[in-house]
Amino acid sequence: MPKAKLNPILQGLSGSVYGITFRRMHGKQVIIKKPDMSGVTWSESQAGHRQRFRQAVAYARTALADPQVRAKYERAAAKKGKRPFDLAVSDFFHGKNLLQKT
């Protein structure tokens, strides 16, 4: 694989542009062809987990839309050094629901 020294502006680039994906992996900037997942056939357990993850994201968005719950997640996330959204997704998977407790 060829190696190139990137301009400092491009080193922080991530995402996809015209079928090319920029990402950081193991501390290095990587440029790859955009993955094509259209032909993937998910197993039953994979499809179930993907559905559960959609539910977790919906929970996190709903939870963070409530200012009281958002404040709780922001405090908890600051203590753990995480992002509030990630913590809310994790709480969904661990059965913690702050929306019902408020």
C-alpha positions in Angstrom: 0.0 0.0 0.0 1.4 3.4 -0.9 2.1 5.9 1.8 1.8 9.6 1.5 2.3 12.6 3.8 -1.0 14.5 3.9 -1.5 18.2 4.2 -2.4 19.0 7.8 -5.8 20.1 6.7 -6.5 16.7 5.2 -5.3 14.8 8.3 -8.4 15.7 10.3 -10.8 14.8 7.4 -13.3 12.0 7.9 -16.4 10.9 5.9 -17.2 10.1 2.3 -16.8 12.2 -0.8 -17.5 11.0 -4.3 -17.2 7.3 -3.4 -14.0 7.8 -1.4 -14.0 7.4 2.4 -11.5 9.2 4.7 -11.1 7.7 8.2 -8.5 7.4 11.0 -7.6 3.9 12.0 -4.9 3.0 14.6 -3.7 6.6 14.6 -3.2 6.8 10.8 -5.3 8.5 8.2 -6.7 6.0 5.7 -8.3 6.7 2.4 -10.5 3.8 1.0 -13.2 3.1 -1.5 -16.6 3.7 0.0 -17.9 0.3 1.3 -20.9 -1.1 -0.6 -23.2 -2.9 1.8 -26.1 -3.2 -0.6 -25.5 -6.8 -1.3 -25.0 -8.0 2.3 -27.5 -10.5 3.6 -27.7 -10.2 7.4 -28.2 -13.2 9.6 -31.2 -13.3 11.8 -29.2 -12.4 14.9 -27.4 -9.5 13.1 -30.7 -8.2 11.8 -32.1 -8.4 15.4 -29.1 -6.5 16.8 -29.3 -3.8 14.1 -33.0 -3.3 15.0 -32.2 -3.1 18.7 -29.4 -0.5 17.9 -32.0 1.6 16.0 -34.2 1.5 19.1 -31.2 2.5 21.2 -30.5 5.5 19.0 -34.2 6.5 19.1 -34.1 6.3 22.9 -30.9 8.4 23.0 -32.4 11.1 20.8 -35.6 11.2 22.8 -33.7 11.3 26.1 -31.4 14.1 25.1 -34.3 16.2 23.8 -35.6 16.5 27.4 -33.5 19.2 29.2 -33.7 17.5 32.6 -32.6 14.1 31.3 -30.0 15.8 29.1 -28.5 17.5 32.1 -28.2 14.2 34.0 -26.5 12.6 31.0 -24.1 15.5 30.6 -23.1 15.3 34.3 -22.7 11.5 34.1 -20.8 11.7 30.8 -18.4 14.3 32.1 -17.5 12.1 35.1 -16.8 9.1 32.8 -15.1 11.1 30.0 -17.7 10.0 27.4 -20.3 11.8 25.2 -23.9 12.0 26.5 -25.3 10.4 23.4 -23.0 7.4 23.7 -23.9 7.0 27.4 -27.6 7.1 26.5 -27.2 4.4 23.9 -25.2 2.3 26.4 -27.9 2.8 29.1 -30.5 1.5 26.6 -28.6 -1.7 26.1 -28.1 -2.1 29.9 -31.8 -1.6 30.7 -31.4 1.8 32.3 -34.1 4.2 31.3 -33.8 7.8 32.7 -37.0 8.9 30.9 -39.3 6.9 33.2 -37.5 8.0 36.4 -38.1 11.8 35.8 
